[in-house]
Amino acid sequence: MSVRGRYSVGSVPAASFAAVSFTLILWRGGYPVGLAIAPIMPIEDWETHYTRLFDSISEALDFDCDLTFELISHRFTLGSKEVLQTWYPQSKLDMDEETRTVKRNKFGGTKYVYDTDTMKTLRRFFESEITKRFPQGRILYWT
């Protein structure tokens, strides 16, 4: 089962035919190509799942281009948790505050993120895969 099948709340797969076709059209038009990978989550067999995603991206982007990545780990606020659990009561998405680290923003808001060690492990994997597969690619940010 894919990451999307288990945890999705209605998103379109990143490597769908339409998304890849649109990317090719933009590239041929001279536009830079930017990919946002989200949510990044340390689920069971996460390295295998995300390796498959990178395999699909590598196949689709088999040409030189101005390529950037935005890498976004899963995080939630108490408000977003309530909304998602109301809209998708059967979702198995892990939103347990007890297993997360509290992060506060400059406006006093609170969100729940993965602990430092988990974030470092995830980040190392994604940076390594991008550097190995897309040496011309740039990571705009990790969050």
N, C-alpha and C positions, 0 to 999 in steps of 0.2 A: 504494500500500500504506500502511496506517495505521501509526502508531507502535506500537500494540499488536501488530499482525500481525508486525512485524519484530523486536520486542524483548521482547515479553511472555513471562513465564514462568508464565502461567496465571491472570492476574487477569481480573476482569469489567470490561467497558468502563464508564467513568464515566457515560456518557449512555445506558445501557441502559434499556429500558422499565421494568423493575422498580425500578431506582434512582430514576428520575424519578417514578414513581407513589408510591413510598414518601416521597420528598421532599414531594410535594404533600399527602399524608396528614398528615405531621408539621406542615407549615405551616398547614393548615386547623385543626389542633389547637392552634395557638398556639405551637408549638415554634420556636426559632431554627433556621436552616438553615446548616450548616457544610459546606464542601467542602475536601477535601484533594486537592491536585494533586501526584501523585508517580508515578513519578520524573520530574523535569524534567531533560532531557538535550539537549545541543546537537548533535543528529543532523542529517544532511543534510535541508535544507528544514524545520528545526525550527519556524521562525516560521509557516510555512504550516500545519503539523500542529497546533500549539497554537492558532492562530487558528481553525481548524475546531473544536477542542474548545471554545473560548470561544463560537463561534457556536452550538453545540449547547447549551451551558449557558444562553446568553441566551434561546434558544427555550424551554427547559424552565422557566426561572425568569422568566417574563414577568409577575411580580407583585411587589409590595412585600413585603419580609420582612427580618427581622433576619439578615443574611447575613455570614458570616465565611469566610475562606480560610486554609488552611495550605499553604504552598508548600515543597516538599521536593525539592531537587536530588538527582541520583543520587550515591551515595557507597557505598563498600564497605570492608570490612576483609578481611584475608587469609583469615580464617576463613569469612566469608560468600562470598567469591569461590570458595573451594574447594568449599563446599556447592553453590552454584549451578552451577558447572561440572560437578559430579558428577551432579546431578539433571537438568540441561539441557545436555548436551554439544554440542548443535547451535546453541545460542544465539549470536547475534552481538553480544550486549551487551558494550560496551567496558569492560574491567576491567584495563587496562594501567597498572600502577603508575608506569611511566616518563612517562606523559602527565598524571599527576595531581599534586596538591600534598598533602603529608602534613599531617594535622591530628591533634593529640593532645588527648585529653580529660583532665579533672581526675584521672582514675584511672590515667593512664599508657597508656591504650589508643590505638591508632593506626587512623585511617581515611584513605582516599584520596578527595579531593574535587577538583573542577575548580579551575583556577588563578583568581586574583583577577579578571583581566580578563574571563574567560568568565563567572564568577559575576555580575559587575556587569552584563554585557550581558543575561544571562538575567533577572536581577532587574528591570532597567529595563523590559524587555518585559512581564513579568507585572504589575508595578505599574501600568504605563501601560494595559494592557488592562483590568485590574480597575477602575481609576479611571474610564476612559472608559465602560465598559459597566455598571458597578455602583457608581455614586457613593455609594450608601448602604452598600456593602460595606466590611468592615474586614479587613485582613490581620493575622492573629494573629502569624504569624511566617514568616520565610524562613530556610531552612537548606540 
